[in-house]
C-alpha cells in the first residue's frame, strides 16, 4: 500500500520544482558572470563642471597623448589656467600647435590650451564650439609657461 497522499505528492513535486528553479537560476547567473551582491560606493569629493555635448568628443584625426608627453602638456595647461579641469589632451590636427589640452576653467567656461613640440605655451583659446555664449572663440596672448 502506498503511504503518499495526493497532498504529500503535490508538496514534494512543488519542492522539486522550486529547487530546480533555484538551481537553474544559480547556474545561469554563474555562467553569465553576474552575481547578486551589493557594494557600497563613495561619491567623489568634487565633480567637474559638465562640458557641452560634443565638446569632449575625440576627433578621428587627433591622437590622445600618453606618458611623459601627456604629463608635460597637462602641466603647461594647468600652469596657464590654474584650477582648470583637464577634459582631454591630444595632438592638434588644426595646425595651431603640436598639442592641445581641452579644459574647463574654474569659472566653468571652456578653453583649449595649445602647446608646441618644445612644450611651450602657444596660446589659450577661450570658448568651446561657438565660443562663449555663441560668440566665436577668442585667443589670448601666450603666457610664459613651459616644461623642459
C-alpha positions in Angstrom: 0.0 0.0 0.0 1.2 3.4 -0.9 1.6 5.8 2.1 1.8 9.0 0.0 -1.4 11.1 -0.2 -2.1 13.4 -3.1 -1.3 16.3 -0.9 2.1 14.9 0.0 2.8 14.2 -3.6 1.9 17.8 -4.6 4.1 19.2 -1.8 7.0 17.0 -2.9 6.5 18.0 -6.5 6.4 21.7 -5.6 9.6 21.4 -3.6 11.3 19.7 -6.6 10.1 22.5 -9.0 11.3 25.3 -6.6 14.6 23.5 -6.1 15.2 23.1 -9.9 14.2 26.7 -10.5 16.6 28.0 -7.8 19.4 25.7 -9.1 18.8 26.8 -12.7 19.0 30.5 -11.7 22.2 29.9 -9.8 23.8 28.1 -12.8 22.6 30.8 -15.2 24.0 33.5 -13.0 27.3 31.8 -12.7 27.5 31.2 -16.4 26.8 34.8 -17.3 29.2 36.1 -14.7 26.6 38.1 -12.9 26.1 37.9 -9.2 23.6 39.4 -6.8 25.7 41.3 -4.3 25.7 44.9 -3.1 28.6 47.1 -3.0 29.0 50.5 -1.3 30.3 53.3 -3.4 31.8 56.5 -2.2 30.8 59.6 -4.1 33.6 61.8 -5.5 34.6 64.7 -3.3 34.1 67.2 -6.1 32.7 66.9 -9.6 33.9 68.8 -12.6 31.6 71.0 -14.4 29.8 69.3 -17.3 31.1 70.2 -20.8 28.7 70.9 -23.5 27.6 67.8 -25.5 30.0 67.2 -28.4 32.8 69.4 -27.0 34.5 66.5 -25.2 34.5 64.2 -28.2 37.7 62.8 -29.6 38.3 63.6 -33.3 39.5 60.8 -35.5 42.4 62.9 -36.8 43.8 63.7 -33.4 45.5 61.2 -31.1 45.2 61.1 -27.3 48.5 61.7 -25.5 50.1 59.3 -23.1 53.2 59.1 -20.8 55.6 62.0 -20.5 54.1 63.9 -23.3 50.7 63.8 -21.6 52.2 64.9 -18.3 54.1 67.8 -19.8 51.2 69.1 -21.9 48.9 68.8 -18.8 51.4 70.7 -16.7 51.6 73.6 -19.3 47.8 73.7 -19.4 47.4 73.8 -15.6 50.2 76.5 -15.4 48.3 78.6 -18.0 44.9 78.1 -16.3 45.3 77.3 -12.6 42.3 75.5 -11.2 41.1 74.2 -14.6 39.9 70.7 -15.1 41.5 68.8 -17.9 38.9 67.2 -20.2 41.4 65.6 -22.7 44.9 66.1 -24.1 45.8 65.2 -27.7 47.7 66.1 -30.8 46.4 69.2 -32.7 45.2 68.4 -36.2 44.2 72.0 -37.0 47.8 73.3 -37.2 47.6 75.8 -34.3 50.3 73.9 -32.4 51.6 70.4 -31.9 49.4 69.5 -28.9 46.2 70.8 -27.4 44.5 70.4 -24.0 40.8 70.9 -23.7 40.0 72.2 -20.3 37.1 73.5 -18.2 38.2 76.7 -16.5 37.5 77.2 -12.8 34.6 79.6 -13.7 33.1 76.8 -15.9 34.0 78.2 -19.2 35.7 76.1 -21.8 39.2 76.6 -23.2 41.8 75.0 -25.4 45.4 75.3 -24.5 47.8 75.0 -27.4 51.4 73.7 -26.8 54.3 73.4 -29.2 56.7 70.5 -29.6 59.1 72.1 -27.1 56.3 72.0 -24.5 55.9 75.8 -24.6 52.6 77.6 -24.4 51.4 78.8 -27.9 48.0 80.2 -26.9 44.8 79.8 -25.0 41.5 79.8 -26.9 38.5 80.5 -24.7 35.2 79.0 -25.5 34.1 75.7 -27.0 32.2 75.2 -30.2 30.5 78.5 -31.0 32.6 80.3 -28.3 31.3 81.6 -25.0 27.5 82.1 -25.3 27.5 81.6 -29.0 30.4 84.1 -29.8 33.3 82.9 -31.8 36.2 81.5 -29.8 38.8 84.2 -28.8 42.5 83.6 -28.4 44.5 85.1 -25.5 48.1 86.0 -25.7 50.6 83.3 -24.7 51.8 83.3 -21.1 55.2 82.3 -20.0 54.6 78.6 -19.2 56.7 75.7 -20.4 58.0 72.4 -19.2 61.5 71.4 -20.3 
